[in-house]
Amino acid sequence: MASPSSAVFPMPPATADLATTWSFLEEGVDHIMTKLQTGVSYSKYMSLYTVAYNYCTSSKMHGTNADSVGMANRSTFFRF
């Protein structure tokens, strides 16, 4: 019988938002930071890595929308 901490949760899609991504990553990050001596399986490590990579390389992380990086009105800063 698998313990709750070793239960397999489906990976969120590559387009998942921060809340969804963090809910998947939180348990794994906590385990790595506090219980690394018990080990992390290769499949668990790779799923954590993949989800973090997908989030960090998604377009929402790079601010493709000017509003997302607080630059919506940047032209007002450059008026002469």
Number of C-alpha atoms within 10 A of each C-alpha: 5 7 6 7 9 13 9 9 8 8 15 19 12 16 15 16 14 14 9 13 20 17 11 19 18 11 14 20 15 11 15 14 10 10 12 11 9 9 10 15 10 9 9 13 14 12 19 20 12 15 20 17 12 18 20 14 12 15 12 16 14 12 13 11 12 12 10 12 12 10 13 11 10 10 8 9 8 7 6 4
